[in-house]
Amino acid sequence: ADAARGCSCSGKIREKRPIPLSISTKLCDNKGSNPKPKGELQLKAAKGTSPENLHYLKMLAKQYPNVQAASTEIINLQAILNLPKGTEHFISDVHGEYEAFQHILNSASGVVREKIDDLFGSSVSRADRDQLATLIYYPRDKLEEIARETEDMREWYRITFHRLIEVCRLVSSKYTRSKVRKAMPQEYAYIIDEMLHTHYEDSDKRDYYENIINTIIDIDRASNFLIEMCELIKRMAVDHLHLVGDIFDRGPGADVILDSLMDYHSVDIQWGNHDILWMGAASGSRTLVATVLANSLRYNNLDVIETGYGISLRPLSVFADEVYRDSDVKQFAVKIASEEEAHYTEKGKLQLARMHKAITILLFKLEGQKILRNPGFGMEDRLLLDKIDYERKTVNINGTDYPLEDTDFPTVDPKDPYALTQEEDQLINQLTRSFLHSEKLQRHVRFLYSKGSIYRVFNGNLLFHGCIPMTEDGQLMSFSIGCKNLSGKEFLDYCDLTARRAYYSKPGSKEREFGMDFLWFLWAGRNSPIFGRDRMTTFERRLIKDEDTWTEPKNAYYHYYNDPAVCDDLLRQFGLEGPHCHIINGHVPVKSKKGESPIKGGGKLLVIDGGFCKAYQKTTGIAGYTLIYNSACLRLVSHQPFGGRDNAIRGNQDIASTSVIFERMEHRMKIAETDVGRQLQEQIRDLMDLLAAFRSGAIVEDHKE
C-alpha cells in the first residue's frame, strides 16, 4: 500500500505479456488490448475465489482484513491512477564529469528554472530569479555566500521562504499528498505540509503562516530548514532518473557521481561499455583491471583510482621504473590537460609514460590469452603480438605489413608473446587484489548490478546504451558465445545474465571465469551490443602511425536505425508498439556542429549521449543532450559546456540550454497509462477478488481494532 500511494516508478517491469488496460490510452497499447473509454474502471473480480487463488487472497486479507479496508485501498489506488504521470529525466555518458552531472541533476535539465520563471517571471527580477535557482541547486554553498553579503538576513529569509514554498507547491502539485509527505524531511514534515496547504489569502491563515516562518527564524533553524526545502524541490521536480550508461572514465569523479546516484530517490542504469569495464575489474578480471589502468594512465585520470577508491599504484610504478627504465616510451606519453601541465615535471611525465607502457604491454598479452581461450569470440585477427617482425619492425595485420613506431618490449618473448613474465604475473595479481578489496568500489559495483541492466523497458521506451547488433543486410546478428544462435532481445537477456554471473558466481567456478571473459567481450568484443564496433584498435593507435589502421567500424545498427520500419521492428521485439514508443540510446556523440540530429528513425529513436566528456565537445560542438518526459510531452534539451561549480555558485551561472518539445501527447498522460499504473490496476483487481471472497463468505472478515 505504501509503494502504491507513493507511485514510485523504480519497480522493474520486465514482463512482456499483454495486460488489458482499464483506462484508455493511445500510448503503446499492446496488440489485442481493448481499452474502455477514458476514466472508466473495470471494477470486477479478475480471478474469483478459485482454490488456487484463495491461498493468495488469505495472505492479502492479513493486510486488508475486511471489506472497509479493501474498499478504502481500491478508492485510494483508483485516485492515484488519475494523477498525471511523474517526470522522467534521461541522462547518458557522463564519463566522470561530476560537476556538470551534478548541475544537470540539480537543475533537472532546466525544469527547476522553468518553474521559477513560470511563477515569478513577471514579478521578480532576473537577477533574483537567478539567485533563487542557484540557491535551490547548491543550497549550502549559496547560503554561505548570501549570509556574507546580506545585512538583514531575517528579511531575506522571510522573502525566500515564501518563494521556496511557492516553487515547492508547484513541483509537487501532480503528486498525492501522501507521496509528498513521504519525501519530506521527517523533522520538518508537519511544518512543510502545513505551509504547502495554507491558503495565504485567508487573513487568519496568513498570520498562522507568518508565525511559522518567524518561529523558524527565531529559533535559529532557518538555514537548516531552507536547505531541506531546496532538497525537497529537487526531489519533487523529477520522479525518476534514467542513466543510459557510461558513468566511468575520462573525467575525475565517477565515484562522486555514484555516491550521488546511491542517494537519489529513484533511478535505473543501463550499463555502458565503460561501466562494464569497471564492473569486470571489480569482479576480479585481470584483463579488465589492466584495461582500467591503461585507460586511466592514457588520460592521466588517476585520482578516481588512488583517491576515489584507495587503490595504490605504487607496485606498477616500481615495476615500470625497474623494467622499462631504459625503454623507449615516447609512444606512451600520457595526455595531460593544458591547465595541469605546470604541475608535472619532465621526470613525472616520464614515470607516467613508463607505467602506461608497462600496463599496456601486459594488457596486450592478457587480451591475447582471452582470445585464445575463447574461440567463440571470433577475434583471432586481433592477435597481433605474434605478428610482429622485430628485425623489420613491422606487424602484419590482415595480410598487410605496417611499420611500428616502437618494438622495444622487454617483457615480450617472441617465441611465446602472450606469456606473462613472473614479475608481470605477480604485479597484475597484486593490482587485481586491490580492486577486489576496495570497499568503496565494491559497494558502487553492487549498486550498478542492483540498479542496472543491459537494457530497460519503461513506460513505452526501450533504453540501452549501445546497439542491437545487426548484419550488413539488415538482419539481427546471431551469436554463439556460450550460447547457441541467440540474437536481438534473447541475446541481450543472455548478456545480462552472464554479466551477473561474473560477479555473483562462486570465485573460481567455471560460471564466474567465463562471466569475466564475457565482460571483456562486452567491453571490446566484435559487435558487442554495448561496444557496437568491429574492433578496438588500441594496439594500432599506440604503435602504428598510419591512422587508417585506427578506424573502428560501427555495427550496421548505426546505419539502419535511421529507418523508422527497423526501429518499429526492434521495438516490437521488446513488446512495444505505438506512436509514442521510442528507442533511447547513448554511446555515440551527436556531431551537432556538423548538422547531425539526435532524432533518428523518423522520431522513433533518440540519441542522448550527454557529451559531458570535454574531449568530445570539440567534435560535437555542444555538451550533448538530455531528455525530459513529463505527462504532456517529451523534450530534448541541448546543453553548452558547463563553466564549473564555483562559477555557478558565485555568479549564478546556469548551463546554457535549449529545450525543444520533440513530441506532444494527445492528452495529459496519467499514471494509469504507465508501467506503475498497470501494477496498480493489477492490485485493484486482486482487491476486487478479495472483496468478492469476503462477500461470498469464502474468507471471514476481521473487524478487530
C-alpha positions as CSV (number, residue, x, y, z in Angstrom):
1,A,0.0,0.0,0.0
2,D,2.8,2.4,0.8
3,A,4.5,1.7,-2.5
4,A,1.2,2.2,-4.3
5,R,0.5,5.5,-2.6
6,G,4.0,6.7,-3.3
7,C,3.6,5.9,-7.0
8,S,7.3,5.0,-7.3
9,C,8.5,4.4,-10.8
10,S,11.5,2.4,-9.7
11,G,10.0,-1.0,-9.9
12,K,11.4,-3.2,-12.7
13,I,8.7,-4.1,-15.2
14,R,10.3,-6.7,-17.4
15,E,7.4,-9.0,-18.3
16,K,6.0,-8.6,-21.8
17,R,2.7,-10.3,-21.5
18,P,-0.3,-8.3,-22.6
19,I,-2.1,-6.7,-19.6
20,P,-5.6,-5.3,-20.5
21,L,-5.7,-1.6,-19.5
22,S,-8.8,-0.5,-17.8
23,I,-8.3,3.1,-18.8
24,S,-8.0,4.0,-22.5
25,T,-4.6,5.1,-23.8
26,K,-3.1,5.8,-27.2
27,L,0.3,5.2,-25.7
28,C,1.9,2.0,-26.9
29,D,-1.1,-0.2,-26.5
30,N,-0.3,-3.9,-26.6
31,K,-1.8,-5.8,-29.5
32,G,-5.2,-7.3,-28.7
33,S,-5.9,-4.8,-25.9
34,N,-9.4,-3.4,-25.8
35,P,-9.3,-0.3,-23.6
36,K,-12.5,1.1,-22.1
37,P,-13.4,4.8,-22.5
38,K,-11.2,7.2,-20.6
39,G,-11.8,7.2,-16.9
40,E,-14.0,4.0,-16.8
41,L,-12.6,1.5,-14.3
42,Q,-13.4,-2.2,-14.7
43,L,-14.5,-2.8,-11.1
44,K,-14.9,-6.6,-11.3
45,A,-13.1,-9.6,-9.9
46,A,-10.4,-10.9,-12.1
47,K,-9.7,-14.4,-10.9
48,G,-12.5,-15.1,-8.5
49,T,-12.2,-17.3,-5.5
50,S,-10.8,-20.4,-7.2
51,P,-8.8,-22.8,-4.9
52,E,-5.5,-21.8,-6.4
53,N,-6.3,-18.1,-5.8
54,L,-7.8,-18.5,-2.3
55,H,-4.4,-19.0,-0.6
56,Y,-3.1,-15.8,-2.0
57,L,-6.3,-13.9,-1.0
58,K,-6.0,-15.2,2.5
59,M,-2.5,-13.7,2.6
60,L,-3.8,-10.4,1.2
61,A,-6.5,-10.4,3.9
62,K,-3.8,-10.0,6.6
63,Q,-3.1,-6.6,5.1
64,Y,-6.7,-5.7,4.3
65,P,-8.8,-7.7,6.9
66,N,-12.3,-6.6,6.0
67,V,-14.5,-5.0,3.3
68,Q,-13.9,-1.5,4.6
69,A,-10.1,-1.8,4.4
70,A,-10.1,-3.3,1.0
71,S,-12.6,-0.8,-0.3
72,T,-10.6,2.1,1.0
73,E,-7.5,0.9,-0.7
74,I,-9.3,0.5,-4.0
75,I,-10.6,4.1,-3.8
76,N,-7.0,5.3,-3.0
77,L,-5.4,3.4,-5.8
78,Q,-8.1,4.5,-8.3
79,A,-7.4,8.1,-7.3
80,I,-3.7,7.6,-7.9
81,L,-4.4,6.2,-11.3
82,N,-5.9,9.5,-12.4
83,L,-3.0,11.7,-11.3
84,P,-0.6,13.0,-14.0
85,K,2.4,10.8,-14.8
86,G,5.6,11.8,-13.0
87,T,8.5,13.5,-14.8
88,E,11.3,11.2,-16.1
89,H,14.8,12.5,-16.6
90,F,17.2,10.8,-19.1
91,I,21.0,11.3,-18.9
92,S,23.8,9.4,-20.6
93,D,27.6,9.3,-21.0
94,V,28.6,11.4,-18.0
95,H,32.1,10.0,-18.0
96,G,33.2,11.1,-14.6
97,E,32.4,14.8,-15.1
98,Y,30.8,15.1,-11.8
99,E,30.4,18.9,-11.6
100,A,28.5,19.1,-14.9
101,F,26.5,15.9,-14.0
102,Q,25.6,17.3,-10.5
103,H,24.4,20.6,-12.1
104,I,22.2,18.9,-14.7
105,L,20.8,16.7,-11.9
106,N,20.2,19.7,-9.6
107,S,18.5,21.7,-12.3
108,A,16.7,18.7,-13.8
109,S,17.9,19.9,-17.2
110,G,16.2,23.3,-16.7
111,V,12.9,22.1,-15.2
112,V,13.6,23.9,-11.9
113,R,14.5,27.1,-13.6
114,E,11.4,26.8,-15.8
115,K,9.2,26.5,-12.7
116,I,10.8,29.6,-11.1
117,D,10.2,31.6,-14.3
118,D,6.6,30.4,-14.5
119,L,5.9,31.6,-11.0
120,F,7.9,34.8,-10.8
121,G,8.7,35.8,-14.4
122,S,6.6,39.0,-14.2
123,S,7.1,39.8,-10.5
124,V,10.7,39.1,-9.6
125,S,13.9,40.5,-11.3
126,R,16.0,38.2,-13.5
127,A,18.9,38.6,-11.0
128,D,16.8,37.5,-8.1
129,R,15.4,34.5,-10.1
130,D,19.0,33.6,-11.0
131,Q,19.9,33.7,-7.3
132,L,16.9,31.6,-6.3
133,A,17.7,28.9,-8.9
134,T,21.3,28.7,-7.7
135,L,20.1,28.5,-4.1
136,I,18.0,25.5,-5.0
137,Y,20.8,23.8,-6.9
138,Y,23.5,24.4,-4.2
139,P,21.7,25.5,-1.0
140,R,24.6,25.1,1.4
141,D,27.3,26.9,-0.6
142,K,25.0,29.6,-1.9
143,L,23.6,30.3,1.5
144,E,27.0,30.9,2.9
145,E,27.8,33.4,0.2
146,I,24.4,35.2,0.7
147,A,25.0,35.4,4.5
148,R,28.3,37.1,4.0
149,E,26.8,39.7,1.6
150,T,23.4,40.4,3.1
151,E,22.8,42.8,6.0
152,D,19.3,41.8,7.0
153,M,19.2,38.1,6.8
154,R,15.8,37.9,8.7
155,E,14.1,39.8,5.9
156,W,15.9,37.8,3.3
157,Y,14.8,34.5,4.9
158,R,11.2,35.7,5.1
159,I,11.0,36.6,1.4
160,T,12.9,33.5,0.3
161,F,10.8,31.1,2.3
162,H,7.7,32.4,0.6
163,R,9.3,31.9,-2.8
164,L,10.5,28.4,-2.0
165,I,7.1,27.3,-0.7
166,E,5.6,28.6,-4.0
167,V,8.1,26.6,-6.0
168,C,7.6,23.5,-3.9
169,R,3.8,23.8,-4.2
170,L,4.1,23.9,-8.0
171,V,6.5,21.0,-8.4
172,S,4.6,18.8,-6.0
173,S,1.1,19.5,-7.4
174,K,1.0,16.4,-9.5
175,Y,1.6,14.0,-6.6
176,T,-0.6,12.7,-3.9
177,R,-0.3,14.4,-0.6
178,S,0.9,11.1,0.9
179,K,3.7,10.8,-1.6
180,V,4.9,14.4,-0.9
181,R,4.8,13.8,2.8
182,K,7.0,10.7,2.5
183,A,9.5,12.8,0.5
184,M,9.7,15.5,3.2
185,P,12.5,15.6,5.8
186,Q,11.0,13.9,8.8
187,E,11.8,16.7,11.3
188,Y,10.0,19.3,9.1
189,A,7.3,17.2,7.5
190,Y,4.4,18.6,9.6
191,I,5.6,22.3,9.1
192,I,6.2,21.9,5.4
193,D,2.8,20.1,4.9
194,E,1.0,22.9,6.7
195,M,2.7,25.6,4.7
196,L,2.1,23.9,1.3
197,H,-1.6,23.6,2.0
198,T,-2.2,27.0,3.7
199,H,-4.3,29.5,1.7
200,Y,-2.4,32.7,2.1
201,E,-5.3,34.9,1.0
202,D,-7.2,34.0,4.2
203,S,-6.1,36.6,6.9
204,D,-6.2,34.1,9.8
205,K,-4.2,31.6,7.8
206,R,-1.8,34.4,6.8
207,D,-1.0,35.1,10.4
208,Y,-0.5,31.4,11.1
209,Y,1.8,31.1,8.1
210,E,3.9,34.1,9.1
211,N,4.1,32.8,12.6
212,I,5.6,29.6,11.4
213,I,8.3,31.4,9.4
214,N,9.1,33.8,12.3
215,T,9.5,30.9,14.7
216,I,11.8,29.0,12.4
217,I,14.0,32.2,12.1
218,D,13.8,32.9,15.9
219,I,15.0,29.5,17.0
220,D,17.9,29.7,14.5
221,R,16.7,26.9,12.3
222,A,16.3,29.0,9.2
223,S,19.4,27.8,7.3
224,N,18.6,24.1,8.0
225,F,15.0,24.5,7.0
226,L,16.0,26.3,3.8
227,I,18.4,23.6,2.8
228,E,15.8,20.9,3.4
229,M,13.2,22.9,1.3
230,C,15.6,23.1,-1.6
231,E,16.3,19.4,-1.5
232,L,12.6,18.7,-1.4
233,I,12.1,20.9,-4.5
234,K,14.7,18.9,-6.4
235,R,13.2,15.7,-5.3
236,M,9.8,16.7,-6.5
237,A,10.9,18.1,-9.8
238,V,11.9,14.7,-11.1
239,D,10.1,11.5,-10.3
240,H,12.6,9.0,-11.8
241,L,16.1,9.2,-13.3
242,H,17.4,7.0,-16.1
243,L,21.1,6.9,-16.6
244,V,21.7,5.4,-20.0
245,G,25.3,4.3,-19.4
246,D,29.0,5.3,-19.1
247,I,29.5,6.7,-15.7
248,F,33.2,5.9,-15.6
249,D,36.4,7.1,-17.3
250,R,37.7,10.3,-18.9
251,G,36.5,12.7,-16.1
252,P,37.9,12.6,-12.5
253,G,34.8,11.9,-10.4
254,A,33.0,8.7,-11.3
255,D,33.0,7.8,-7.6
256,V,31.4,11.1,-6.7
257,I,28.7,10.5,-9.3
258,L,27.9,7.1,-8.0
259,D,27.7,8.4,-4.4
260,S,25.1,10.9,-5.7
261,L,23.2,8.1,-7.6
262,M,23.1,5.9,-4.5
263,D,21.4,8.8,-2.6
264,Y,18.9,9.5,-5.4
265,H,15.3,8.7,-4.7
266,S,14.5,6.7,-7.8
267,V,17.0,5.6,-10.5
268,D,17.8,2.9,-13.0
269,I,21.0,2.4,-15.0
270,Q,21.7,0.8,-18.4
271,W,25.3,-0.4,-18.4
272,G,27.6,1.3,-20.8
273,N,30.9,-0.2,-22.1
274,H,32.9,1.9,-19.6
275,D,30.7,0.7,-16.7
276,I,31.1,-2.9,-17.8
277,L,34.9,-2.4,-17.8
278,W,34.9,-1.3,-14.2
279,M,32.4,-4.0,-13.2
280,G,34.7,-6.6,-14.7
281,A,37.7,-5.2,-12.9
282,A,35.8,-5.3,-9.6
283,S,34.8,-8.9,-10.3
284,G,38.5,-9.9,-10.5
285,S,39.2,-9.9,-14.2
286,R,42.9,-9.3,-14.6
287,T,42.4,-8.2,-18.2
288,L,39.9,-5.6,-17.3
289,V,42.0,-4.4,-14.3
290,A,44.8,-3.8,-16.8
291,T,42.4,-2.1,-19.2
292,V,41.1,0.3,-16.5
293,L,44.7,1.2,-15.5
294,A,45.8,1.6,-19.2
295,N,42.9,3.9,-19.9
296,S,43.3,5.9,-16.7
297,L,47.0,6.4,-17.4
298,R,46.4,7.3,-21.0
299,Y,44.2,10.2,-20.0
300,N,46.0,11.0,-16.7
301,N,42.9,10.2,-14.8
302,L,44.3,8.5,-11.7
303,D,42.5,10.4,-9.0
304,V,39.5,8.2,-9.2
305,I,41.7,5.1,-8.7
306,E,44.0,6.3,-6.0
307,T,41.9,8.9,-4.1
308,G,38.4,7.8,-5.0
309,Y,38.9,4.0,-4.5
310,G,42.1,3.9,-2.4
311,I,43.9,1.6,-4.9
312,S,47.7,2.1,-4.7
313,L,49.6,2.3,-8.0
314,R,53.0,2.0,-6.3
315,P,53.5,-1.6,-7.4
316,L,53.0,-0.6,-11.0
317,S,55.3,2.4,-10.6
318,V,58.1,0.3,-9.1
319,F,57.7,-2.3,-11.8
320,A,57.8,0.2,-14.6
321,D,60.8,2.0,-13.2
322,E,62.7,-1.3,-12.9
323,V,61.7,-3.0,-16.2
324,Y,61.1,0.0,-18.5
325,R,63.8,2.4,-17.2
326,D,65.8,2.2,-20.4
327,S,62.9,1.6,-22.7
328,D,61.6,3.9,-25.4
329,V,58.3,5.3,-24.1
330,K,57.6,8.2,-26.3
331,Q,54.6,6.4,-27.9
332,F,53.1,6.1,-24.5
333,A,53.2,9.7,-23.3
334,V,50.1,10.4,-21.3
335,K,47.6,13.1,-22.3
336,I,47.9,16.0,-19.8
337,A,45.4,18.9,-19.9
338,S,46.9,22.2,-20.7
339,E,45.7,23.7,-17.4
340,E,47.5,20.9,-15.5
341,E,50.7,20.9,-17.5
342,A,52.5,23.2,-15.0
343,H,52.0,20.7,-12.2
344,Y,54.2,18.0,-13.9
345,T,57.9,17.8,-14.2
346,E,59.6,16.0,-17.1
347,K,60.6,13.3,-14.6
348,G,57.0,12.9,-13.6
349,K,55.8,12.7,-17.2
350,L,58.5,10.1,-17.9
351,Q,57.4,8.0,-15.0
352,L,53.7,8.1,-16.1
353,A,54.7,7.1,-19.6
354,R,56.7,4.1,-18.3
355,M,53.7,3.0,-16.2
356,H,51.5,3.4,-19.2
357,K,53.7,1.3,-21.5
358,A,54.2,-1.4,-18.8
359,I,50.5,-1.9,-18.2
360,T,49.6,-1.7,-21.9
361,I,52.0,-4.4,-23.0
362,L,50.7,-6.5,-20.1
363,L,47.2,-5.8,-21.4
364,F,48.0,-6.9,-24.9
365,K,49.2,-10.3,-23.5
366,L,46.1,-10.8,-21.3
367,E,43.8,-9.9,-24.2
368,G,45.6,-12.4,-26.4
369,Q,45.2,-15.1,-23.7
370,K,41.5,-14.4,-23.5
371,I,41.0,-14.6,-27.3
372,L,42.9,-17.9,-27.5
373,R,40.8,-19.2,-24.6
374,N,37.5,-18.2,-26.3
375,P,37.5,-19.1,-30.0
376,G,33.7,-18.4,-29.9
377,F,34.6,-14.7,-29.7
378,G,35.8,-14.9,-33.3
379,M,38.6,-12.4,-32.7
380,E,41.7,-14.3,-33.8
381,D,42.6,-11.5,-36.2
382,R,43.2,-9.3,-33.1
383,L,46.1,-11.5,-32.0
384,L,48.9,-9.1,-33.1
385,L,51.9,-9.6,-30.7
386,D,52.7,-12.9,-32.6
387,K,52.5,-11.0,-36.0
388,I,55.5,-8.7,-35.1
389,D,58.7,-8.9,-37.2
390,Y,61.2,-7.4,-34.8
391,E,64.0,-7.3,-37.4
392,R,61.9,-5.3,-39.9
393,K,60.0,-3.5,-37.1
394,T,56.6,-4.3,-38.7
395,V,53.4,-6.0,-37.8
396,N,51.2,-8.0,-40.2
397,I,47.5,-7.1,-40.0
398,N,45.1,-8.9,-42.3
399,G,47.9,-9.7,-44.8
400,T,49.4,-6.2,-44.8
401,D,52.7,-5.2,-43.2
402,Y,52.7,-1.9,-41.3
403,P,55.8,-0.2,-39.8
404,L,55.8,0.0,-36.0
405,E,56.8,3.1,-34.1
406,D,58.1,1.1,-31.2
407,T,59.3,-2.5,-30.8
408,D,61.1,-2.1,-27.6
409,F,59.1,-4.6,-25.5
410,P,61.5,-6.0,-22.8
411,T,58.9,-8.4,-21.4
412,V,57.7,-9.9,-24.6
413,D,59.2,-13.3,-25.7
414,P,58.8,-13.5,-29.5
415,K,58.6,-17.3,-29.2
416,D,55.7,-17.1,-26.7
417,P,54.5,-13.5,-26.9
418,Y,51.3,-13.9,-24.8
419,A,53.1,-15.4,-21.8
420,L,53.4,-13.2,-18.7
421,T,56.8,-12.9,-17.0
422,Q,56.9,-13.9,-13.4
423,E,57.1,-10.3,-12.4
424,E,54.1,-9.3,-14.6
425,D,52.1,-12.1,-13.2
426,Q,52.8,-11.0,-9.6
427,L,52.1,-7.4,-10.5
428,I,48.7,-8.0,-12.1
429,N,47.7,-10.3,-9.3
430,Q,48.6,-7.7,-6.7
431,L,46.7,-5.0,-8.6
432,T,43.6,-7.2,-9.0
433,R,43.5,-7.9,-5.3
434,S,43.5,-4.2,-4.7
435,F,40.4,-3.8,-6.9
436,L,38.7,-6.8,-5.1
437,H,39.5,-5.3,-1.7
438,S,38.4,-1.7,-2.4
439,E,35.3,-1.5,-0.2
440,K,34.0,1.7,-1.9
441,L,34.5,0.2,-5.4
442,Q,32.7,-3.0,-4.4
443,R,29.9,-1.0,-2.9
444,H,29.5,1.0,-6.1
445,V,29.6,-2.1,-8.3
446,R,27.0,-3.8,-6.2
447,F,24.8,-0.8,-6.7
448,L,25.4,-1.0,-10.5
449,Y,24.3,-4.6,-10.5
450,S,21.2,-3.9,-8.4
451,K,20.0,-0.9,-10.3
452,G,21.4,-1.7,-13.7
453,S,20.9,-3.9,-16.6
454,I,21.8,-4.3,-20.3
455,Y,18.5,-2.7,-21.3
456,R,15.3,-1.5,-19.7
457,V,11.7,-1.2,-20.9
458,F,10.0,1.6,-19.1
459,N,6.7,3.5,-19.9
460,G,6.8,2.7,-23.6
461,N,10.5,3.4,-24.1
462,L,13.3,0.9,-24.8
463,L,16.6,2.1,-23.2
464,F,20.0,0.7,-23.9
465,H,23.5,2.2,-24.2
466,G,25.0,0.7,-27.4
467,C,23.1,-1.2,-30.0
468,I,21.1,-4.2,-31.0
469,P,23.7,-5.9,-33.3
470,M,22.7,-6.2,-36.9
471,T,24.3,-7.6,-40.1
472,E,25.1,-5.6,-43.2
473,D,21.9,-6.9,-44.9
474,G,19.8,-5.5,-42.0
475,Q,19.1,-8.8,-40.1
476,L,19.6,-9.3,-36.4
477,M,23.1,-10.6,-35.8
478,S,23.3,-14.1,-34.2
479,F,25.8,-15.0,-31.5
480,S,27.0,-18.4,-30.2
481,I,29.2,-17.4,-27.3
482,G,28.5,-19.8,-24.5
483,C,25.0,-19.9,-26.1
484,K,23.6,-21.1,-29.4
485,N,22.4,-18.7,-32.1
486,L,20.9,-16.0,-30.0
487,S,20.0,-12.6,-31.4
488,G,18.1,-9.5,-30.5
489,K,16.3,-9.5,-27.2
490,E,17.2,-13.1,-26.4
491,F,20.9,-12.3,-26.8
492,L,20.6,-9.1,-24.6
493,D,18.9,-11.2,-21.9
494,Y,21.7,-13.7,-22.1
495,C,24.3,-10.9,-21.9
496,D,22.6,-9.6,-18.8
497,L,22.5,-12.9,-17.0
498,T,26.1,-13.8,-17.9
499,A,27.3,-10.4,-16.8
500,R,25.8,-11.0,-13.4
501,R,27.4,-14.5,-13.1
502,A,30.8,-12.8,-13.4
503,Y,30.2,-11.0,-10.1
504,Y,27.9,-13.3,-8.2
505,S,29.0,-16.8,-9.1
506,K,31.4,-18.6,-6.7
507,P,35.0,-17.5,-7.1
508,G,37.0,-20.0,-9.2
509,S,33.8,-21.5,-10.7
510,K,33.5,-22.0,-14.5
511,E,30.5,-19.7,-14.5
512,R,32.5,-16.9,-12.9
513,E,35.6,-17.4,-15.1
514,F,33.5,-17.4,-18.3
515,G,31.4,-14.5,-17.0
516,M,34.6,-12.4,-16.6
517,D,35.8,-13.3,-20.1
518,F,32.3,-12.4,-21.3
519,L,32.5,-8.9,-19.6
520,W,35.7,-8.3,-21.6
521,F,33.8,-9.3,-24.8
522,L,31.0,-6.8,-23.9
523,W,33.8,-4.2,-23.4
524,A,35.7,-4.7,-26.6
525,G,34.4,-7.8,-28.5
526,R,33.4,-7.7,-32.1
527,N,29.9,-6.3,-32.5
528,S,29.2,-6.5,-28.8
529,P,25.8,-4.9,-28.0
530,I,27.5,-2.4,-25.7
531,F,30.6,-1.7,-27.7
532,G,28.9,-1.8,-31.1
533,R,32.0,-1.8,-33.3
534,D,34.0,-4.4,-35.3
535,R,37.2,-3.9,-33.4
536,M,39.0,-1.9,-30.7
537,T,42.3,-0.6,-32.2
538,T,44.3,0.2,-29.1
539,F,47.3,-1.6,-30.5
540,E,47.3,0.4,-33.7
541,R,46.7,3.7,-32.0
542,R,49.7,3.2,-29.7
543,L,52.2,1.7,-32.2
544,I,51.2,2.4,-35.8
545,K,51.5,5.9,-37.4
546,D,49.1,5.1,-40.2
547,E,45.8,6.5,-39.0
548,D,43.9,4.4,-41.5
549,T,44.5,1.4,-39.2
550,W,42.9,3.2,-36.3
551,T,39.4,3.0,-37.6
552,E,36.8,1.1,-35.6
553,P,33.9,0.4,-38.0
554,K,30.5,0.7,-36.3
555,N,27.9,-2.1,-36.4
556,A,25.3,-1.9,-39.2
557,Y,22.7,-0.9,-36.5
558,Y,24.0,2.6,-36.7
559,H,23.0,2.8,-40.3
560,Y,19.7,1.0,-40.1
561,Y,18.5,3.0,-37.0
562,N,17.7,5.8,-39.4
563,D,14.9,3.7,-40.9
564,P,11.6,4.0,-39.0
565,A,10.5,0.5,-40.0
566,V,13.6,-1.0,-38.5
567,C,13.1,0.9,-35.3
568,D,9.5,-0.3,-35.1
569,D,10.6,-3.9,-35.7
570,L,13.2,-3.6,-32.9
571,L,10.6,-2.1,-30.5
572,R,8.2,-5.0,-31.2
573,Q,10.8,-7.5,-30.1
574,F,10.5,-5.9,-26.7
575,G,6.7,-5.8,-26.6
576,L,6.4,-2.1,-27.6
577,E,4.2,-0.8,-30.4
578,G,2.5,2.5,-30.9
579,P,3.1,6.2,-31.9
580,H,4.8,7.1,-28.6
581,C,7.2,4.3,-28.2
582,H,10.9,5.1,-28.7
583,I,14.4,3.6,-28.5
584,I,16.6,5.8,-26.3
585,N,20.3,5.4,-27.0
586,G,23.6,6.7,-25.5
587,H,27.2,5.8,-26.5
588,V,27.7,7.7,-29.8
589,P,28.2,11.5,-29.5
590,V,26.0,13.6,-31.8
591,K,28.0,15.9,-34.0
592,S,25.7,18.9,-33.8
593,K,28.1,21.3,-35.3
594,K,28.1,19.3,-38.5
595,G,24.3,19.4,-38.6
596,E,23.7,15.9,-37.2
597,S,20.4,15.5,-35.3
598,P,19.9,13.4,-32.2
599,I,16.5,12.3,-33.7
600,K,16.7,9.2,-35.8
601,G,14.3,6.8,-37.5
602,G,11.7,9.3,-38.2
603,G,11.4,10.2,-34.5
604,K,11.4,6.6,-33.2
605,L,14.9,6.7,-31.8
606,L,16.7,9.4,-29.7
607,V,20.4,9.6,-29.1
608,I,21.1,11.4,-25.9
609,D,24.8,11.0,-25.4
610,G,25.3,13.6,-22.7
611,G,28.5,14.9,-24.2
612,F,29.8,15.6,-20.7
613,C,33.3,14.5,-21.6
614,K,35.3,17.6,-22.5
615,A,37.4,15.6,-25.0
616,Y,34.3,15.1,-27.2
617,Q,33.0,18.7,-27.1
618,K,35.3,19.9,-29.9
619,T,33.8,17.2,-32.2
620,T,30.2,17.7,-31.1
621,G,30.1,21.5,-30.8
622,I,27.9,21.2,-27.7
623,A,27.9,19.3,-24.3
624,G,25.3,16.9,-25.5
625,Y,21.7,16.2,-24.9
626,T,19.3,15.1,-22.1
627,L,15.7,14.2,-22.3
628,I,12.7,15.1,-20.2
629,Y,9.5,13.1,-20.4
630,N,6.5,14.5,-18.4
631,S,2.8,14.0,-18.6
632,A,2.4,16.3,-21.6
633,C,5.4,15.9,-23.8
634,L,8.9,14.7,-24.5
635,R,11.6,17.4,-24.6
636,L,15.1,17.2,-25.9
637,V,17.4,19.6,-24.1
638,S,20.8,20.5,-25.7
639,H,23.5,21.9,-23.4
640,Q,26.5,24.1,-23.8
641,P,29.7,23.3,-21.8
642,F,29.5,23.8,-18.0
643,G,31.6,26.7,-16.7
644,G,32.3,25.0,-13.4
645,R,30.7,24.7,-10.0
646,D,32.4,27.8,-8.5
647,N,31.2,30.0,-11.3
648,A,27.7,28.6,-11.0
649,I,27.6,29.4,-7.3
650,R,29.4,32.8,-7.2
651,G,28.0,34.2,-10.5
652,N,24.6,32.4,-10.6
653,Q,25.7,31.0,-13.9
654,D,23.4,28.2,-15.2
655,I,24.3,25.9,-18.1
656,A,23.1,27.5,-21.3
657,S,20.5,25.1,-22.6
658,T,18.0,24.9,-25.4
659,S,14.8,22.9,-24.8
660,V,12.7,21.7,-27.8
661,I,9.4,19.9,-27.5
662,F,10.1,16.7,-29.5
663,E,6.7,15.1,-29.1
664,R,3.3,16.0,-27.5
665,M,0.8,13.6,-26.0
666,E,-2.7,13.6,-27.3
667,H,-3.9,14.2,-23.7
668,R,-2.1,14.6,-20.4
669,M,-0.7,11.2,-19.6
670,K,-1.9,9.7,-16.4
671,I,-0.4,7.2,-14.1
672,A,-2.9,4.7,-15.3
673,E,-1.1,4.7,-18.6
674,T,2.3,3.9,-17.2
675,D,4.0,0.7,-16.1
676,V,3.4,1.5,-12.4
677,G,-0.3,2.2,-13.4
678,R,-0.5,-1.3,-14.8
679,Q,0.8,-2.7,-11.5
680,L,-1.7,-0.6,-9.5
681,Q,-4.6,-1.9,-11.7
682,E,-3.5,-5.5,-11.0
683,Q,-3.6,-4.6,-7.3
684,I,-7.1,-3.3,-7.8
685,R,-8.2,-6.5,-9.5
686,D,-6.7,-8.5,-6.6
687,L,-8.5,-6.4,-4.1
688,M,-11.8,-6.9,-6.1
689,D,-11.2,-10.6,-5.8
690,L,-10.7,-10.2,-2.0
691,L,-14.0,-8.2,-1.8
692,A,-15.8,-11.0,-3.6
693,A,-14.3,-13.5,-1.2
694,F,-15.4,-11.5,1.8
695,R,-18.9,-11.1,0.5
696,S,-19.3,-14.8,-0.5
697,G,-18.0,-16.0,2.9
698,A,-15.0,-17.7,1.4
699,I,-12.8,-15.6,3.7
700,V,-14.1,-14.3,7.0
701,E,-13.7,-10.6,7.8
702,D,-11.7,-9.5,10.8
703,H,-13.1,-6.4,12.5
704,K,-10.8,-6.2,15.4
705,E,-9.3,-2.8,16.2
